């Protein structure tokens, strides 16, 4: 069986955090605290607390890792776009080179979930190939474990270099205009991708004619 063709990994964030991310990179929660970086959270306190208390096999808190998803259209995104304004949310596309990061880990599901297991990158990619079809699915449920598995993560110690950012995805063309204003002269493509945000694909096309 071939290894999954990983073209990109993804980080979900508030658009107000983009200038900092393009300057410093994607930081772990611990690094954000250490540097005193101001940021706008999208997670509720319960989720954040659970991740802080969960440890990897290396006995490090999840807070010590920057986390990326292999599938951004996941339960986390679904919750965020229904709790926040979808135009306030961005998905940062990260080059697969990040998988070469020293000390990186791959999980077979949501890292904060109890059944989830942690693997070194090489072994983790082999695990991913067994559940790649689930990760690429449009939907999920609790009964078969797909809700947890579709949220498989790549965990990178401390931070992810801004040089690894290749694109910023947004919900529609209005969000694209806002983000392009926020990031200024940064040479990063901003791409409307409504399906990623659980929006009708036609919404993107309509936006160009308004």
VOSEBA-652552 format. One record per atom (N, C-alpha, C): x, y, z. Coordinates in steps of 0.2 Angstrom, whole numbers, padded with zeros to 4 digits, always signed. Layout:
XYZ/...
# end
This chain:
+0004-0006+0000/+0000+0000+0000/+0004+0006+0000/+0003+0011-0004/+0007+0017-0005/+0006+0022+0001/+0011+0026+0003/+0010+0031+0008/+0005+0036+0005/+0002+0039+0010/-0003+0045+0008/+0001+0050+0005/-0002+0053-0001/+0001+0059-0004/-0001+0065+0000/+0004+0067+0004/+0002+0073+0009/+0005+0079+0005/+0000+0083+0002/+0002+0089-0001/+0003+0095+0003/-0001+0095+0009/-0001+0101+0013/-0004+0098+0020/-0002+0102+0025/-0005+0102+0032/-0008+0108+0034/-0012+0108+0039/-0017+0114+0040/-0017+0116+0047/-0017+0123+0048/-0018+0126+0055/-0024+0131+0054/-0029+0130+0059/-0035+0134+0059/-0034+0140+0064/-0035+0146+0062/-0034+0151+0067/-0038+0157+0066/-0038+0162+0070/-0042+0169+0069/-0038+0173+0064/-0041+0177+0060/-0037+0181+0055/-0033+0186+0058/-0035+0188+0064/-0031+0193+0068/-0024+0191+0070/-0023+0184+0070/-0017+0181+0072/-0012+0180+0066/-0014+0182+0060/-0010+0181+0054/-0004+0185+0053/-0004+0191+0055/+0003+0195+0055/+0008+0192+0059/+0006+0190+0065/+0011+0187+0070/+0013+0180+0067/+0009+0176+0064/+0011+0170+0062/+0016+0171+0056/+0014+0175+0052/+0019+0176+0046/+0025+0179+0048/+0026+0182+0054/+0032+0185+0056/+0036+0180+0060/+0032+0176+0065/+0036+0172+0070/+0035+0165+0068/+0030+0163+0064/+0028+0156+0063/+0022+0154+0067/+0020+0148+0067/+0015+0145+0071/+0018+0142+0077/+0016+0145+0083/+0019+0144+0089/+0015+0139+0094/+0019+0135+0098/+0015+0131+0103/+0012+0136+0108/+0007+0134+0112/+0004+0138+0117/+0009+0140+0122/+0014+0135+0124/+0019+0137+0128/+0023+0143+0126/+0025+0142+0119/+0029+0148+0116/+0026+0154+0116/+0019+0154+0115/+0015+0160+0115/+0016+0164+0121/+0015+0159+0127/+0015+0162+0134/+0022+0165+0135/+0028+0161+0133/+0034+0163+0135/+0036+0170+0132/+0034+0171+0125/+0036+0177+0122/+0031+0182+0123/+0025+0181+0127/+0020+0186+0128/+0017+0189+0122/+0016+0184+0117/+0013+0186+0111/+0005+0187+0112/+0003+0192+0109/-0005+0194+0110/-0008+0190+0104/-0013+0186+0106/-0017+0183+0100/-0024+0182+0102/-0028+0181+0097/-0035+0180+0097/-0037+0173+0097/-0039+0170+0102/-0041+0163+0102/-0047+0161+0099/-0048+0155+0096/-0054+0152+0093/-0056+0146+0097/-0052+0144+0102/-0054+0138+0106/-0057+0140+0112/-0062+0136+0115/-0065+0138+0121/-0060+0135+0127/-0061+0138+0133/-0056+0136+0138/-0055+0129+0140/-0061+0125+0139/-0061+0118+0141/-0057+0114+0136/-0057+0116+0130/-0053+0112+0125/-0045+0114+0126/-0044+0120+0128/-0037+0122+0129/-0034+0119+0135/-0038+0119+0140/-0036+0116+0147/-0035+0108+0146/-0039+0105+0142/-0038+0098+0141/-0031+0096+0137/-0030+0100+0132/-0024+0099+0129/-0017+0101+0133/-0018+0106+0138/-0013+0107+0142/-0011+0101+0147/-0016+0098+0149/-0015+0092+0154/-0013+0086+0150/-0014+0085+0144/-0012+0079+0140/-0005+0079+0138/-0002+0073+0140/+0005+0072+0138/+0007+0068+0132/+0012+0069+0129/+0014+0064+0124/+0018+0059+0127/+0020+0053+0123/+0025+0048+0126/+0031+0051+0129/+0033+0057+0126/+0040+0060+0128/+0039+0064+0135/+0033+0063+0138/+0031+0067+0144/+0030+0074+0143/+0029+0077+0137/+0029+0084+0136/+0021+0085+0135/+0019+0091+0138/+0012+0093+0137/+0011+0095+0129/+0005+0094+0127/+0003+0096+0120/+0004+0103+0119/+0004+0107+0125/+0005+0114+0124/+0012+0116+0122/+0017+0111+0122/+0023+0112+0120/+0024+0111+0112/+0019+0109+0109/+0019+0108+0102/+0014+0112+0098/+0016+0114+0092/+0012+0117+0087/+0008+0112+0084/+0002+0112+0083/-0002+0106+0080/-0005+0108+0073/-0004+0103+0068/-0007+0104+0062/-0012+0098+0060/-0017+0099+0056/-0021+0094+0054/-0020+0092+0047/-0021+0086+0045/-0021+0083+0039/-0027+0085+0035/-0032+0086+0038/-0039+0087+0035/-0042+0093+0039/-0042+0099+0036/-0045+0105+0040/-0052+0105+0040/-0056+0102+0036/-0063+0101+0036/-0065+0096+0041/-0065+0097+0047/-0065+0092+0052/-0070+0095+0058/-0071+0091+0063/-0076+0093+0068/-0074+0100+0072/-0067+0101+0072/-0065+0107+0075/-0067+0113+0071/-0066+0113+0064/-0068+0118+0060/-0076+0119+0060/-0080+0113+0060/-0087+0113+0060/-0089+0117+0066/-0086+0116+0072/-0088+0119+0078/-0087+0127+0078/-0081+0128+0075/-0078+0135+0075/-0083+0140+0071/-0084+0137+0064/-0088+0141+0060/-0095+0142+0062/-0098+0138+0067/-0104+0139+0069/-0105+0143+0076/-0099+0144+0079/-0098+0148+0085/-0096+0155+0083/-0092+0156+0078/-0089+0162+0076/-0091+0164+0069/-0089+0170+0067/-0091+0172+0060/-0086+0169+0056/-0088+0165+0051/-0084+0162+0046/-0078+0166+0043/-0080+0172+0042/-0075+0177+0039/-0069+0179+0044/-0070+0177+0050/-0065+0178+0055/-0060+0173+0056/-0061+0167+0052/-0057+0161+0052/-0053+0160+0046/-0047+0158+0047/-0042+0157+0041/-0039+0150+0043/-0037+0147+0037/-0034+0140+0037/-0027+0141+0034/-0022+0140+0038/-0015+0141+0035/-0013+0135+0032/-0011+0135+0026/-0008+0129+0022/+0000+0129+0024/+0002+0123+0026/+0009+0122+0028/+0012+0117+0023/+0018+0118+0021/+0022+0113+0016/+0023+0107+0020/+0023+0101+0016/+0024+0095+0020/+0031+0094+0022/+0035+0098+0020/+0042+0098+0023/+0042+0098+0031/+0037+0101+0034/+0036+0101+0041/+0037+0094+0044/+0035+0089+0040/+0036+0082+0043/+0043+0080+0044/+0048+0084+0042/+0055+0083+0043/+0057+0086+0050/+0053+0089+0053/+0055+0093+0060/+0057+0088+0065/+0063+0089+0068/+0065+0085+0073/+0061+0085+0079/+0059+0079+0082/+0055+0078+0087/+0048+0078+0086/+0046+0079+0079/+0039+0079+0077/+0035+0072+0078/+0029+0073+0079/+0025+0067+0081/+0019+0067+0076/+0016+0061+0075/+0009+0061+0071/+0005+0057+0076/-0001+0059+0076/-0007+0055+0080/-0012+0052+0075/-0015+0047+0078/-0020+0044+0074/-0027+0047+0075/-0027+0052+0078/-0034+0056+0079/-0032+0062+0083/-0038+0065+0086/-0037+0071+0090/-0033+0070+0096/-0027+0074+0096/-0022+0072+0101/-0025+0073+0108/-0030+0076+0109/-0033+0077+0116/-0037+0071+0118/-0039+0067+0113/-0044+0062+0114/-0040+0056+0118/-0043+0052+0123/-0040+0047+0126/-0038+0041+0122/-0042+0039+0117/-0040+0033+0113/-0034+0034+0108/-0032+0041+0107/-0027+0043+0102/-0020+0040+0104/-0017+0038+0099/-0010+0036+0100/-0005+0040+0096/+0001+0041+0099/+0006+0045+0096/+0012+0041+0093/+0014+0043+0087/+0020+0040+0084/+0025+0044+0081/+0031+0042+0081/+0036+0046+0077/+0034+0046+0070/+0037+0051+0067/+0034+0053+0060/+0034+0047+0055/+0040+0044+0055/+0040+0038+0050/+0034+0033+0051/+0034+0031+0057/+0029+0026+0059/+0022+0029+0058/+0021+0035+0060/+0015+0039+0060/+0012+0039+0052/+0017+0040+0048/+0014+0040+0041/+0012+0033+0038/+0015+0028+0041/+0012+0021+0040/+0005+0020+0043/+0004+0023+0049/-0002+0023+0052/-0008+0027+0048/-0006+0033+0045/-0010+0037+0042/-0013+0033+0035/-0008+0029+0032/-0010+0026+0026/-0016+0021+0027/-0016+0019+0033/-0022+0014+0035/-0028+0018+0036/-0028+0024+0037/-0034+0028+0039/-0035+0034+0034/-0031+0034+0029/-0031+0040+0024/-0038+0041+0021/-0042+0036+0020/-0048+0037+0017/-0053+0040+0022/-0052+0038+0028/-0056+0042+0033/-0055+0049+0034/-0048+0051+0034/-0046+0057+0034/-0048+0062+0028/-0049+0059+0023/-0051+0062+0017/-0059+0063+0016/-0062+0060+0021/-0070+0060+0020/-0073+0067+0021/-0079+0068+0019/-0082+0074+0020/-0085+0074+0027/-0087+0068+0029/-0091+0068+0036/-0089+0063+0040/-0091+0062+0046/-0089+0058+0051/-0094+0056+0056/-0093+0052+0061/-0098+0050+0066/-0094+0047+0072/-0097+0047+0078/-0094+0045+0084/-0094+0037+0084/-0099+0034+0081/-0099+0027+0082/-0093+0023+0079/-0091+0025+0073/-0085+0021+0070/-0079+0024+0072/-0078+0029+0076/-0072+0032+0077/-0069+0037+0072/-0073+0038+0067/-0071+0043+0062/-0070+0050+0064/-0075+0052+0069/-0074+0059+0071/-0068+0060+0075/-0065+0056+0078/-0058+0056+0081/-0053+0056+0076/-0053+0051+0072/-0048+0049+0067/-0047+0055+0061/-0052+0058+0059/-0052+0063+0054/-0048+0069+0057/-0047+0069+0063/-0043+0075+0066/-0036+0073+0068/-0033+0068+0064/-0026+0066+0065/-0022+0072+0065/-0017+0072+0069/-0012+0078+0069/-0005+0077+0068/-0002+0082+0066/+0006+0082+0066/+0008+0087+0072/+0012+0085+0076/+0014+0089+0082/+0021+0091+0081/+0023+0097+0081/+0029+0100+0080/+0032+0104+0086/+0037+0102+0089/+0040+0105+0095/+0041+0113+0094/+0038+0116+0099/+0040+0124+0099/+0036+0128+0094/+0039+0127+0088/+0036+0132+0083/+0037+0129+0076/+0033+0132+0071/+0034+0130+0064/+0036+0136+0060/+0041+0136+0056/+0044+0142+0053/+0039+0145+0048/+0039+0152+0048/+0034+0155+0043/+0036+0154+0036/+0042+0151+0035/+0044+0150+0028/+0041+0144+0025/+0037+0140+0030/+0034+0134+0028/+0027+0135+0026/+0024+0141+0027/+0017+0143+0025/+0017+0144+0018/+0013+0141+0014/+0012+0142+0007/+0006+0145+0005/+0000+0145+0009/-0006+0148+0007/-0010+0150+0013/-0015+0154+0012/-0020+0155+0017/-0027+0154+0014/-0031+0150+0017/-0037+0148+0014/-0043+0152+0018/-0048+0155+0015/-0053+0158+0018/-0060+0156+0015/-0065+0158+0019/-0072+0156+0017/-0075+0159+0011/-0073+0165+0009/-0076+0168+0003/-0072+0174+0001/-0074+0177-0005/-0070+0183-0007/-0070+0189-0003/-0075+0190+0001/-0075+0195+0006/-0070+0194+0011/-0070+0188+0014/-0064+0186+0018/-0057+0187+0015/-0057+0185+0009/-0050+0186+0006/-0048+0193+0006/-0053+0198+0004/-0051+0205+0004/-0049+0207+0011/-0052+0205+0016/-0051+0207+0023/-0044+0204+0025/-0042+0198+0023/-0036+0195+0025/-0030+0198+0021/-0031+0200+0015/-0026+0203+0011/-0024+0210+0014/-0029+0213+0017/-0028+0220+0020/-0024+0219+0026/-0026+0214+0030/-0022+0212+0036/-0015+0210+0035/-0014+0206+0030/-0007+0204+0030/-0002+0208+0025/-0005+0214+0023/-0002+0219+0019/+0003+0216+0013/+0009+0217+0014/+0013+0216+0008/+0016+0208+0008/+0014+0204+0013/+0016+0197+0013/+0014+0194+0006/+0019+0190+0003/+0018+0187-0003/+0015+0180-0002/+0009+0180+0001/+0006+0173+0002/-0001+0173-0001/-0002+0168-0006/-0008+0168-0009/-0014+0167-0004/-0020+0171-0005/-0026+0170-0001/-0031+0167-0005/-0033+0161-0003/-0038+0157-0008/-0044+0156-0005/-0050+0158-0008/-0057+0157-0006/-0058+0149-0007/-0060+0146-0001/-0061+0139-0002/-0067+0137+0003/-0073+0139+0000/-0079+0138+0004/-0081+0131+0007/-0079+0126+0003/-0081+0120+0005/-0077+0118+0012/-0071+0120+0012/-0067+0119+0018/-0070+0122+0024/-0074+0127+0024/-0078+0130+0029/-0085+0128+0030/-0087+0123+0026/-0094+0120+0026/-0099+0125+0023/-0096+0129+0018/-0100+0134+0014/-0102+0131+0007/-0107+0133+0004/-0109+0131-0003/-0103+0133-0007/-0101+0129-0012/-0096+0131-0016/-0098+0137-0021/-0105+0138-0022/-0107+0143-0026/-0106+0150-0023/-0105+0150-0016/-0105+0156-0012/-0098+0160-0015/-0093+0156-0016/-0087+0159-0019/-0088+0162-0026/-0092+0159-0030/-0093+0161-0037/-0097+0168-0036/-0102+0168-0032/-0107+0173-0032/-0103+0179-0029/-0098+0178-0025/-0094+0184-0022/-0091+0188-0027/-0089+0185-0033/-0085+0189-0038/-0090+0193-0042/-0096+0192-0042/-0101+0196-0046/-0105+0202-0042/-0103+0202-0035/-0106+0207-0031/-0103+0214-0031/
# end
